[in-house]
Amino acid sequence: MEWWTWILLWLALAALALLFLGYLAWRIFRGFTALMDDAGRASELLAPGFDGQEARNAPPAQTAAFRSPAKVRTENAVASRARKWQRLERRVRRRSVRGQPQLLRDMPHL
């Protein structure tokens, strides 16, 4: 093969590689723009009419880190007991609907 054939071959390979990289870059760009469009639509659905005024005028949220530990403990205990009672009621109702025998521990009057 002649020397100029090798030059043409390498030029063609380099051109194909550049075309392939351009194609990949175009696909990544199109994917990113589609992602941003979806994110914009999702933000419009999640926060309709939110202009930021409510967030600026609202008082700061009182997190558990800045409250009294005893008060947080009692609130957690009360909420835990309420959740346990709700689970027990659901279990008793489910078992009665299915015709299954009730557990003795689920009967609060015993």
C-alpha positions as YAML, in Angstrom:
chain: A
units: angstrom
residues:
- id: 1
  name: MET
  ca: [0.00, 0.00, 0.00]
- id: 2
  name: GLU
  ca: [1.10, 3.48, -0.74]
- id: 3
  name: TRP
  ca: [2.03, 5.91, 2.03]
- id: 4
  name: TRP
  ca: [-0.82, 8.30, 1.24]
- id: 5
  name: THR
  ca: [-3.36, 5.43, 1.70]
- id: 6
  name: TRP
  ca: [-2.35, 5.17, 5.33]
- id: 7
  name: ILE
  ca: [-2.86, 8.90, 5.80]
- id: 8
  name: LEU
  ca: [-6.33, 8.72, 4.24]
- id: 9
  name: LEU
  ca: [-7.21, 5.70, 6.37]
- id: 10
  name: TRP
  ca: [-6.18, 7.46, 9.60]
- id: 11
  name: LEU
  ca: [-7.98, 10.64, 8.59]
- id: 12
  name: ALA
  ca: [-11.15, 8.66, 7.93]
- id: 13
  name: LEU
  ca: [-10.86, 6.89, 11.29]
- id: 14
  name: ALA
  ca: [-10.32, 10.19, 13.10]
- id: 15
  name: ALA
  ca: [-13.30, 11.75, 11.30]
- id: 16
  name: LEU
  ca: [-15.51, 8.78, 12.25]
- id: 17
  name: ALA
  ca: [-14.35, 9.00, 15.87]
- id: 18
  name: LEU
  ca: [-15.17, 12.72, 15.96]
- id: 19
  name: LEU
  ca: [-18.60, 12.08, 14.42]
- id: 20
  name: PHE
  ca: [-19.30, 9.38, 17.00]
- id: 21
  name: LEU
  ca: [-18.24, 11.66, 19.88]
- id: 22
  name: GLY
  ca: [-20.43, 14.43, 18.48]
- id: 23
  name: TYR
  ca: [-23.36, 12.01, 18.29]
- id: 24
  name: LEU
  ca: [-22.82, 10.97, 21.92]
- id: 25
  name: ALA
  ca: [-22.56, 14.60, 23.04]
- id: 26
  name: TRP
  ca: [-25.80, 15.41, 21.19]
- id: 27
  name: ARG
  ca: [-27.62, 12.51, 22.87]
- id: 28
  name: ILE
  ca: [-26.38, 13.58, 26.29]
- id: 29
  name: PHE
  ca: [-27.48, 17.16, 25.64]
- id: 30
  name: ARG
  ca: [-30.94, 16.05, 24.48]
- id: 31
  name: GLY
  ca: [-31.29, 13.78, 27.51]
- id: 32
  name: PHE
  ca: [-30.31, 16.59, 29.85]
- id: 33
  name: THR
  ca: [-32.80, 19.02, 28.29]
- id: 34
  name: ALA
  ca: [-35.56, 16.39, 28.52]
- id: 35
  name: LEU
  ca: [-34.65, 15.86, 32.19]
- id: 36
  name: MET
  ca: [-34.84, 19.59, 32.88]
- id: 37
  name: ASP
  ca: [-38.22, 19.81, 31.13]
- id: 38
  name: ASP
  ca: [-39.54, 16.96, 33.29]
- id: 39
  name: ALA
  ca: [-38.12, 18.56, 36.42]
- id: 40
  name: GLY
  ca: [-39.82, 21.85, 35.53]
- id: 41
  name: ARG
  ca: [-43.16, 20.12, 35.00]
- id: 42
  name: ALA
  ca: [-42.79, 18.20, 38.26]
- id: 43
  name: SER
  ca: [-41.98, 21.36, 40.20]
- id: 44
  name: GLU
  ca: [-45.07, 23.03, 38.74]
- id: 45
  name: LEU
  ca: [-47.21, 20.08, 39.81]
- id: 46
  name: LEU
  ca: [-45.73, 19.82, 43.29]
- id: 47
  name: ALA
  ca: [-45.86, 23.50, 44.20]
- id: 48
  name: PRO
  ca: [-48.75, 25.20, 42.42]
- id: 49
  name: GLY
  ca: [-48.87, 28.93, 42.98]
- id: 50
  name: PHE
  ca: [-45.80, 28.97, 45.21]
- id: 51
  name: ASP
  ca: [-44.03, 32.28, 44.83]
- id: 52
  name: GLY
  ca: [-41.87, 32.13, 47.94]
- id: 53
  name: GLN
  ca: [-43.80, 34.73, 49.94]
- id: 54
  name: GLU
  ca: [-45.26, 32.12, 52.29]
- id: 55
  name: ALA
  ca: [-41.82, 30.74, 53.05]
- id: 56
  name: ARG
  ca: [-40.40, 34.17, 53.86]
- id: 57
  name: ASN
  ca: [-43.32, 35.22, 56.06]
- id: 58
  name: ALA
  ca: [-43.72, 31.91, 57.89]
- id: 59
  name: PRO
  ca: [-42.17, 31.58, 61.34]
- id: 60
  name: PRO
  ca: [-39.20, 29.24, 61.53]
- id: 61
  name: ALA
  ca: [-40.12, 25.62, 62.23]
- id: 62
  name: GLN
  ca: [-39.40, 24.45, 65.75]
- id: 63
  name: THR
  ca: [-37.46, 21.23, 65.35]
- id: 64
  name: ALA
  ca: [-36.99, 18.68, 68.10]
- id: 65
  name: ALA
  ca: [-33.37, 19.77, 68.45]
- id: 66
  name: PHE
  ca: [-34.44, 23.11, 69.97]
- id: 67
  name: ARG
  ca: [-37.26, 21.86, 72.20]
- id: 68
  name: SER
  ca: [-37.29, 20.47, 75.67]
- id: 69
  name: PRO
  ca: [-36.13, 16.82, 75.71]
- id: 70
  name: ALA
  ca: [-38.77, 15.83, 78.26]
- id: 71
  name: LYS
  ca: [-41.55, 17.31, 76.13]
- id: 72
  name: VAL
  ca: [-40.28, 15.60, 72.99]
- id: 73
  name: ARG
  ca: [-40.02, 12.27, 74.87]
- id: 74
  name: THR
  ca: [-43.60, 12.50, 76.10]
- id: 75
  name: GLU
  ca: [-44.90, 13.49, 72.65]
- id: 76
  name: ASN
  ca: [-43.06, 10.53, 71.11]
- id: 77
  name: ALA
  ca: [-44.41, 8.15, 73.75]
- id: 78
  name: VAL
  ca: [-47.98, 9.38, 73.21]
- id: 79
  name: ALA
  ca: [-47.64, 9.05, 69.43]
- id: 80
  name: SER
  ca: [-46.13, 5.58, 69.81]
- id: 81
  name: ARG
  ca: [-49.02, 4.42, 72.00]
- id: 82
  name: ALA
  ca: [-51.52, 5.84, 69.51]
- id: 83
  name: ARG
  ca: [-49.85, 3.99, 66.62]
- id: 84
  name: LYS
  ca: [-49.81, 0.73, 68.60]
- id: 85
  name: TRP
  ca: [-53.51, 1.14, 69.39]
- id: 86
  name: GLN
  ca: [-54.32, 1.83, 65.73]
- id: 87
  name: ARG
  ca: [-52.39, -1.29, 64.66]
- id: 88
  name: LEU
  ca: [-54.24, -3.37, 67.25]
- id: 89
  name: GLU
  ca: [-57.62, -2.06, 66.04]
- id: 90
  name: ARG
  ca: [-56.71, -2.82, 62.42]
- id: 91
  name: ARG
  ca: [-55.55, -6.33, 63.34]
- id: 92
  name: VAL
  ca: [-58.74, -7.08, 65.32]
- id: 93
  name: ARG
  ca: [-60.93, -5.70, 62.50]
- id: 94
  name: ARG
  ca: [-59.01, -7.66, 59.85]
- id: 95
  name: ARG
  ca: [-59.23, -10.91, 61.80]
- id: 96
  name: SER
  ca: [-62.94, -10.48, 62.46]
- id: 97
  name: VAL
  ca: [-63.63, -9.78, 58.77]
- id: 98
  name: ARG
  ca: [-61.69, -12.87, 57.72]
- id: 99
  name: GLY
  ca: [-63.31, -15.03, 60.40]
- id: 100
  name: GLN
  ca: [-60.01, -15.80, 62.07]
- id: 101
  name: PRO
  ca: [-59.71, -16.36, 65.81]
- id: 102
  name: GLN
  ca: [-58.63, -13.36, 67.86]
- id: 103
  name: LEU
  ca: [-55.47, -13.35, 69.92]
- id: 104
  name: LEU
  ca: [-55.88, -13.08, 73.66]
- id: 105
  name: ARG
  ca: [-53.33, -10.29, 73.80]
- id: 106
  name: ASP
  ca: [-55.47, -8.28, 71.35]
- id: 107
  name: MET
  ca: [-58.43, -8.23, 73.68]
- id: 108
  name: PRO
  ca: [-57.95, -5.17, 75.89]
- id: 109
  name: HIS
  ca: [-60.60, -6.11, 78.45]
- id: 110
  name: LEU
  ca: [-58.82, -9.37, 79.44]
...
